[in-house]
Amino acid sequence: MTNEGRFITFSLDKEEYGISIDKVKEIIEMLDITPVPKAPDFVKGIINLRGKLIPVISLRQKFAMDAIDYDKNTCILVVDTEHNGIKKPLGVIVDSVSEVVTLTEDRIKPAPAYNGGDVKNKYIPLIGKFRDKVIMLLKVDYMFYNESTYALAESNLPG
């Protein structure tokens, strides 16, 4: 299996990240998010997207970054995650979407190992180089697998 492909890139703080375009269903503007009691801190709540309840996750909180106010560039990437053969949509709040890039295998390298168990390292197995940018490539299937997050996706709350 090759690592090359097309990626949607986005920013968090001043860093660039990417998710395989195959995993991104759509990009939407910020919607009203309904908080869910007792959800993990990084789970902001649930949105109703055309009648489907989708959990929304703050990537900033997941990566222990400072919170910022949402602005006109803040958006939600709706991504498909898969665990044990089951696909589930999840929303990911990002500061702004940048562009779609194509990275050939020679432009993608393993992320360096970090000491201290930095949370970002678990979710960023690869780093891509595009023009003068370094893009951290997220592994969304592993990143968002969490029993309580998926329980939200399966809930029967009214929409």
C-alpha positions as CSV (number, residue, x, y, z in Angstrom):
1,M,0.0,0.0,0.0
2,T,1.3,3.4,-0.9
3,N,1.1,6.6,1.2
4,E,0.7,8.9,-1.8
5,G,-2.6,10.6,-2.5
6,R,-4.7,13.7,-2.3
7,F,-5.2,15.5,1.0
8,I,-7.5,18.3,2.2
9,T,-5.2,20.6,4.2
10,F,-6.3,22.9,7.0
11,S,-4.8,25.0,9.8
12,L,-4.8,24.8,13.5
13,D,-3.0,27.6,15.1
14,K,-0.1,28.2,12.7
15,E,0.4,24.5,11.8
16,E,-0.8,22.8,8.6
17,Y,-2.5,19.4,8.8
18,G,-4.0,17.1,6.2
19,I,-6.6,14.4,5.9
20,S,-6.9,12.0,3.0
21,I,-9.6,13.3,0.6
22,D,-11.1,9.8,0.6
23,K,-12.0,10.3,4.3
24,V,-13.6,13.8,4.0
25,K,-17.3,13.7,3.1
26,E,-17.9,17.5,3.1
27,I,-16.8,20.8,4.5
28,I,-19.5,22.9,6.2
29,E,-19.7,26.2,7.9
30,M,-20.1,26.2,11.7
31,L,-23.6,25.1,12.8
32,D,-25.2,25.2,16.2
33,I,-23.8,22.4,18.2
34,T,-25.9,20.8,20.9
35,P,-23.7,19.9,23.9
36,V,-24.0,16.4,25.3
37,P,-23.6,16.0,29.1
38,K,-20.7,13.8,30.3
39,A,-19.1,13.6,26.9
40,P,-15.2,13.9,26.8
41,D,-14.0,17.5,26.8
42,F,-12.9,17.4,23.2
43,V,-16.4,16.3,22.1
44,K,-18.2,19.6,21.6
45,G,-21.6,18.0,21.0
46,I,-23.8,16.9,18.2
47,I,-25.0,18.6,15.0
48,N,-28.1,17.7,12.9
49,L,-26.9,17.5,9.3
50,R,-29.8,16.8,7.0
51,G,-31.5,14.6,9.6
52,K,-28.4,12.7,10.6
53,L,-26.9,13.2,14.1
54,I,-23.1,13.7,13.9
55,P,-20.7,14.1,16.9
56,V,-18.5,17.1,16.6
57,I,-15.0,17.2,18.0
58,S,-12.7,20.1,18.7
59,L,-9.3,19.2,17.2
60,R,-7.7,22.0,19.2
61,Q,-8.9,20.4,22.4
62,K,-7.9,17.0,21.2
63,F,-4.4,18.3,20.7
64,A,-4.4,20.4,23.9
65,M,-4.2,23.7,22.1
66,D,-5.6,27.0,23.4
67,A,-9.2,27.6,22.5
68,I,-10.0,30.5,20.1
69,D,-13.3,32.2,19.2
70,Y,-14.8,30.9,16.0
71,D,-14.7,33.2,13.0
72,K,-15.8,33.2,9.4
73,N,-13.0,30.8,8.5
74,T,-13.8,28.2,11.2
75,C,-15.5,25.2,9.7
76,I,-16.4,21.6,10.3
77,L,-14.9,18.8,8.2
78,V,-17.3,15.9,8.1
79,V,-15.1,12.8,7.9
80,D,-15.8,9.1,7.6
81,T,-14.0,7.0,10.2
82,E,-13.9,3.2,10.3
83,H,-13.4,0.8,13.2
84,N,-13.9,-2.9,13.0
85,G,-15.5,-2.5,9.6
86,I,-18.1,0.0,10.8
87,K,-18.0,3.4,9.2
88,K,-19.3,6.4,11.2
89,P,-19.3,10.1,10.3
90,L,-17.7,12.6,12.7
91,G,-17.4,16.4,12.5
92,V,-14.0,18.0,13.1
93,I,-13.7,21.7,13.9
94,V,-10.7,23.3,12.2
95,D,-9.5,26.9,12.1
96,S,-9.6,27.1,8.3
97,V,-9.4,24.9,5.3
98,S,-6.4,25.7,3.0
99,E,-6.4,23.6,-0.2
100,V,-6.4,20.1,-1.7
101,V,-2.9,18.9,-2.4
102,T,-1.5,15.9,-4.1
103,L,1.5,14.3,-2.4
104,T,3.6,11.7,-4.1
105,E,5.2,8.9,-2.1
106,D,8.6,10.6,-2.2
107,R,7.0,13.7,-0.5
108,I,5.7,11.7,2.5
109,K,7.9,10.6,5.4
110,P,7.2,8.9,8.7
111,A,6.8,11.4,11.5
112,P,9.7,11.7,13.9
113,A,9.4,9.8,17.2
114,Y,8.7,12.1,20.2
115,N,9.7,11.4,23.8
116,G,7.1,12.0,26.5
117,G,4.1,10.5,24.6
118,D,2.9,13.7,22.9
119,V,-0.7,13.2,22.0
120,K,-0.2,14.5,18.5
121,N,2.3,11.9,17.7
122,K,-0.2,9.0,18.1
123,Y,-2.4,10.5,15.4
124,I,0.2,11.9,13.0
125,P,2.1,8.9,11.6
126,L,3.2,10.8,8.5
127,I,4.5,14.2,7.4
128,G,4.1,15.5,3.9
129,K,6.2,18.2,2.2
130,F,4.4,20.5,-0.3
131,R,6.0,23.6,-1.7
132,D,7.6,25.2,1.4
133,K,5.1,23.7,3.8
134,V,5.3,20.8,6.2
135,I,1.9,19.1,6.5
136,M,1.1,16.8,9.4
137,L,-1.0,13.9,8.0
138,L,-3.7,12.7,10.4
139,K,-4.8,9.1,10.7
140,V,-8.5,9.7,11.4
141,D,-9.7,6.1,11.9
142,Y,-7.5,5.7,14.9
143,M,-7.8,9.3,16.1
144,F,-11.5,9.4,16.6
145,Y,-12.2,5.9,17.8
146,N,-13.6,6.3,21.3
147,E,-16.5,4.4,22.8
148,S,-18.3,7.4,24.0
149,T,-17.8,9.3,20.8
150,Y,-19.3,6.5,18.7
151,A,-22.1,6.1,21.2
152,L,-23.1,9.7,20.4
153,A,-23.1,8.8,16.6
154,E,-25.4,5.9,17.3
155,S,-27.8,7.7,19.7
156,N,-31.4,8.0,18.9
157,L,-31.8,11.6,20.1
158,P,-34.4,13.5,18.1
159,G,-33.0,15.5,15.3
